Amino acid sequence: MHIVHLSSEFAPIAKAGGLGEVLLGLSRELTRRGHDVDIIIPKYDLIDLTKIQNLQIETPHFRCLEYQNAMWTGRSEECHLHLLESRHPAGYFHRGKIYGCEDDIARFLYFSRAALEYLKEKKQPIDVLHLHDWHVSLCALLVKDIFKELPIKSVILSIHNVEYQGKCAAADLDVIGLNGLDYLTKEKLQDNHPKFPNTINLLKGGILYADTVVPVSPSYAKEILTPEYGFNLDSTLRKVQSKIHGILNGIDTTIWE
């Protein structure tokens, strides 16, 4: 199978928490089993490029909205890694850190659309587009509503931590080519918290638009269906419970040595 992972992290070169290690372990094992695995993350300025083997520019120019980008490719930890270089004037990924910027929403919304623009240009059939957490969860919606021509068989959303949901304004979606107000409904991306009816919830969108939702363990899959651990998304998760499959994250002991 051809599997494409979109993520904000990949250990050890771009790691802030456990997500990066999980993606590394999963990708490495799938590669060893003979699958064609591609990983796409932003080309952060904090990445030590000397740790990536055979690094070279694969696609020197491709557009996202009115801005130019480039895609680099190389090998890291036995995996085929792609680094998306954004040339947006805001310098989205030249901040010396992965998270914690005031415009994190704008940064990762742009990355989400740019990654799909790259895949559109490549035109390679994809069996599984695997999204990780809120940072790229909007790709599930974008694939269904804007990038319908992409040859993708299935979109999977992994939920590593449901507490972080990517809440923003409808106008934030306008910037990447959507009409945000069209999605500000309970059936779509409107946040479930009654105090925030004008808020868009990106993770909710991923849950609704993905073909499969994969929490990081069977027990976590049950927990997030409850008000205590669902952080106001439990009602949405219960509505789509038939497509939720908790899969226990394995531990690659070579990562934790």
Secondary structure, 3 states (H helix, E strand, C coil): CEEEEECCCECCCECCCHHHHHHHHHHHHHHHCCCEEEEEEECCCCCCHHHCEEEEEEEEEEEECCEEEEEEEEEECCEEEEEEEECCCCCCCCCCCCCCCCCHHHHHHHHHHHHHHHHHHHCCCEEEEEEECHHHCHHHHHHHHCCCCCCEEEEEEEECCCCCCCEEEHHHHHCCCCCHHHHCCCCCCECCCCCCCCEEEHHHHHHHHCCEEEECCHHHHHHCCCHHHHCCCHHHHHHCHHHECCCCCCCCHHHHC
